[in-house]
Structures are given as C-alpha cells and as structure tokens.
Amino acid sequence: MLSFTIRRLLTAIPTLLLISLVIFLLVDLAPGSPLSDVPLTVPPEVRQKMLEAMGADQPVMVRYLLWLKQFFWIEPLYGIDALFGTDFAQGAQRIISWQSKVPVFQIIGERLPQTLTVVGTAYLIGVLIALPIGIYSAYRQYSWFDQAGTFFAMAGFSVPTFFTGNLLILIFAVNLGWFPTIYDTNLEVVDWASFKEMLAQMALPVTVLALFNAAEISRYTRSSVLENLGQDYVRTARAKGMGEGRVVLKHVLRNSLIPVVTVVALGLPTVFGGAIVTEQIFKINGIGAALIGAINVSDLPTVQTVTFIFAVLIVLFNLIADILYGILDPRIRYD
C-alpha cells in the first residue's frame, strides 16, 4: 500500500503541473481586462503603470512560473510562519488579488469558515440520509419505501438548486416567516440565542444542498447494494443461518461501499469550493461567491488560485478513494 501511495503521489506531480498550466492559460486568455472597471478617462500612461504594478504586463510564461513558485513554495512558507511564529517567507511576494489588493490565500482563509459551515454540514447530512435510504431501498426492492426513495432521489437530483432554493425562500421565509432569507456572515455564536439564530439561517441552504447530495448518493448506494444482494456469497451466508441484519450490514454493505466511496470522495472537494449557485441565492459570503466576484472583475490571480485548489483536492481525494478500496475489499491489492 505504501509503495502504491508513493507511486500515485509521484504520478500526481506531472498531472497537477499540466492542470495548472491549462487553468492558467485558459483564465489568462479569456476575454476581459483587470482594468475593465477603470474609467476610460484615465490616461494611457497611468493605465500602463497600473498594469505594471499588477505584474500583468509581463509575458504569460513568466507570470505562470512566478505564480507556480508562489503557490507551491512561498504560500506554504507563510502558512508555516503563521502556525509556528517563524520567518521563513522573509517578506516574499505572495499571490495578490487584483481586486482587493490582499493575498488570495487570506481571502480564502476568511471565506472558508462560511463555506465549511454551510456546505460541509449539508454534505455530511446528505451522506447520513442517503446511506440508510439507499440500503433499505435495495433490501426492500419495489416496496413503497423503495418507490418513495426513488421519487425523492429523482426529484432531488433533477430539480436545480436555484429553483429549490428560491422555492424554500418563498414558502418558509416570505410566506411563513420561519427563517431568514439572507445568511448573516457576521453572526457570531456566543450564547444560546445566537446559536439558535445560526441554526435558523443555516436551515434553508443546508436543506437545499443536503437534498441534492442525498439524492445522488442514495441512488449509487441502492444500485450497489442491489447488485451485491444477488451474489453467491449472500446466498451462502443465508444458507448457513446467518441473520439478515448481519448479512446486509457486515457482508453486503462492505462490498457495496466501493462505488459509494468514489462518489463521496469526489464530492468532498465541492465542500471546499462551495455551492456557487446556493451561495449566491442565500448571500453566503463563501468561496463560491468569492470566485464569482473574481470572475466578474477579471481578478485572474484569485480565479486561477481557487480553481487550481479545486483540481488539487480532486486529485488528492481520488488517491484517498483508491486507498479506501483496499481497506474495504481485502481482495484488492496494490503491491
């Protein structure tokens, strides 16, 4: 397992370098200018100095190599300095947002708690809902519970989140007045009253995202469990007199979790990225909202950095999923 992990990590290096180059070039060559918001009355020489201050006047490959060095070397040094009080970075130039003129990783650090609170909670609830529904739907195939679970999954996966979000706002916030329509990112939990207020403002966005995630994962779980219930080892276990609960939970579930682990692992990077549409609907000041704002004003360093972090997380969780395969199924060996 160790040698396989090392091989995968070594393979990930050229993969991430290629992805970083593609992302950087696509974002850099996209229409738009970092000076699009600057009035046309500003003299050309001033605009040129502004581009030079941003570093946007340098050749593409020079900017790419500098950004790569900052991402993999300088920013980790600043992270170490912040954790241990050292001075390894020594004031080196960081990845700076063209819009806010602050380090991009500082923006991510400020927005990440909001995203993890809402999207992370929604994803966890979605998984906890999806697994029991998928398992029991497969065990009771074609029963009323299976039919209801199928309807729930199809509706949750087919209806877009912007429609579900606006519908819940209209019913529970506007008409009934039970929940707020806008997420207050400045709210701090200091007592029981503020905790209840936090739960109230999280209820609608978490519900929207949890239903969407649970719909997808429950279908994968049902399909995988259903496939394993017809295997020979299940009939053998039943013939030996083993109880149904032990057959399903100990034998069937373990073998059925392999494709489910893939779906769950590849969905985890979205927890970092945030649900862009949902964050826009409920005005959550998360990473998804920061990405949309950066795209609107052609803030290339922010867009490139946040997008590349998504790619790094996808490669990382792919590796984690492959490692979990060997843990869940002893028949899988990598060495």
C-alpha positions, 0 to 999 in steps of 0.5 A: 500500500505504501509503495502504491501511495508513493507511486500515485503521489509521484504520478500526481506531480506531472498531472497537477503541473499540466492542470495548472498550466491549462487553468492558467492559460485558459483564465489568462486568455479569456476575454476581459481586462483587470482594468475593465472597471477603470474609467476610460478617462484615465490616461494611457500612461497611468493605465500602463503603470497600473498594469505594471504594478499588477505584474500583468504586463509581463509575458504569460510564461513568466507570470505562470512560473512566478505564480507556480513558485508562489503557490507551491513554495512561498504560500506554504512558507507563510502558512508555516510562519503563521502556525509556528511564529517563524520567518521563513517567507522573509517578506516574499511576494505572495499571490495578490488579488487584483481586486482587493489588493490582499493575498488570495490565500487570506481571502480564502482563509476568511471565506472558508469558515462560511463555506465549511459551515454551510456546505460541509454540514449539508454534505455530511447530512446528505451522506447520513440520509442517503446511506440508510435510504439507499440500503433499505431501498435495495433490501426492500426492492419495489416496496413503497419505501423503495418507490418513495426513495426513488421519487425523492432521489429523482426529484432531488437530483433533477430539480436545480438548486436555484429553483429549490432554493428560491422555492424554500425562500418563498414558502418558509421565509416570505410566506411563513416567516420561519427563517431568514432569507439572507445568511448573516456572515457576521453572526457570531455564536456566543450564547444560546440565542445566537446559536439558535439564530445560526441554526435558523439561517443555516436551515434553508441552504443546508436543506437545499444542498443536503437534498441534492447530495442525498439524492445522488448518493442514495441512488449509487448506494441502492444500485450497489447494494442491489447488485451485491444482494444477488451474489453467491456469497449472500446466498451462502451466508443465508444458507448457513443461518446467518441473520439478515441484519448481519448479512446486509450490514457486515457482508453486503454493505462492505462490498457495496461501499466501493462505488459509494466511496468514489462518489463521496470522495469526489464530492468532498472537494465541492465542500471546499469550493462551495455551492456557487449557485446556493451561495449566491441565492442565500448571500453566503459570503463563501468561496463560491461567491468569492470566485464569482466576484473574481470572475466578474472583475477579471481578478485572474490571480484569485480565479486561477488560485481557487480553481487550481485548489479545486483540481488539487483536492480532486486529485488528492481525494481520488488517491484517498478513494483508491486507498479506501478500496483496499481497506474495504475489499481485502481482495484488492491489492496494490503491491 
